[in-house]
Amino acid sequence: MDCLCFWSLSKPFYILLFFFSFPRLIASAAFNLSTISFDEGYSPLFGDGNLVRSPNGRTARLLLDRFTGAGFISSKMYKYGFFSANIKLPGDYTAGLCVAFYTSNGDVFEKTHDELDFEFLGNTEGKPWRFQTNLYGNGSTSRGREERYRLWFDPSKQFHRYSILWTAKNIIFYIDDVPIREVIRSEEMGGEYPSKPMSLYATIWDASNWATSGGKYKVNYKYAPFVSEFKDFVLEGCPSDPIEEFPSVECYESYSRLESADYATITRRQRSAMRKFRQRYMYYSYCYDSLRYPVPPPECVVIPSEKDRFRNTGRLRFGGSHQGRKRRSRRRGRVQVSSIEYDPDV
Ligand SMILES: *[C@@H]1O[C@H](CO)[C@@H](O)[C@H](O)[C@H]1NC(C)=O
């Protein structure tokens, strides 16, 4: 939505706009990254025919049609790492669709798995994609730590970089160079901090039963195939055997490389972009969901001014500026704020 008229504005005005305009969230220069080809880091996971690699091997497309979705997985497991790709999501009618980019070790540790997720949830035509991040540490899915958000751009129009940084100290989810969520390891988290080797996964699948408005809108195969595109892969970290107890010497070198990388430090400007993103685009947080967690899990940093914006269900009180749509009920001639009815994830 960067309009062409931007450059014709006077300089002070431009600077003001740069810092305050609505959809711009720019944090710093891009990261210093070295990318790999698909075959250098990944293998097909499922839906073979629906995983399509470009001739030069630098791009992979995952398709969902009425027969199957598709997915790929990193060929190795990593303990700590930076997992990143430029991703473009399907456009038009995408209700019921889920595109996921995540790390997990659920195949190896069924009962005590770790997981870090980006999950993109499609929507009906004209309505934007939503997404959530989640984290599981050493446990079944009983203790999810979801946050849900809107995006400040249309993810089906251009590629954007989605990244997960996982170190011994913290976890950062990034979109482009904007950190959108940071989880800092604390003593109290204990074994709930992910600490066993994980694989990177990317998948597209039919999540008709929950993705859009709690399952109200299903995948409509009239619009198939749904195509999600991945490129400029980055896979940094220490390849590790999931059942080996002690990491090798090389791993310690890799950990310190990771911790000194530019993406491991959030600059002041990035932190301010993160705060803005969370104020404007987050519409659910498990940390404020006191029905589910009467005592917030240990990593939660409860910010009173932020908490005030959420109900005890963890959902926005007024649907936020984006959703603060007043719906006029003709029958009763009454105006009601309809964030509950409107929230796709209730
Ligand atoms: C993970 O959970 C298992 C089973 O509950 C427990 O035995 C183990 O000690 C936990 N690991 C850590 C690091 O806390």
PDBQT file of the ligand as one rigid body, heavy atoms in Angstrom, charges set to zero:
ROOT
HETATM    1  C1  LIG A 401      10.074 -33.283  30.107  1.00  0.00    +0.000 C 
HETATM    2  O1  LIG A 401       8.933 -33.998  30.467  1.00  0.00    +0.000 OA
HETATM    3  C2  LIG A 401       9.216 -35.310  30.908  1.00  0.00    +0.000 C 
HETATM    4  C3  LIG A 401       7.908 -36.047  31.114  1.00  0.00    +0.000 C 
HETATM    5  O2  LIG A 401       6.970 -35.258  31.784  1.00  0.00    +0.000 OA
HETATM    6  C4  LIG A 401      10.070 -35.242  32.183  1.00  0.00    +0.000 C 
HETATM    7  O3  LIG A 401      10.363 -36.543  32.625  1.00  0.00    +0.000 OA
HETATM    8  C5  LIG A 401      11.354 -34.480  31.852  1.00  0.00    +0.000 C 
HETATM    9  O4  LIG A 401      12.130 -34.331  33.023  1.00  0.00    +0.000 OA
HETATM   10  C6  LIG A 401      11.033 -33.131  31.256  1.00  0.00    +0.000 C 
HETATM   11  N1  LIG A 401      12.265 -32.508  30.785  1.00  0.00    +0.000 N 
HETATM   12  C7  LIG A 401      12.710 -31.380  31.292  1.00  0.00    +0.000 C 
HETATM   13  C8  LIG A 401      13.944 -30.846  30.663  1.00  0.00    +0.000 C 
HETATM   14  O5  LIG A 401      12.147 -30.797  32.189  1.00  0.00    +0.000 OA
ENDROOT
TORSDOF 0
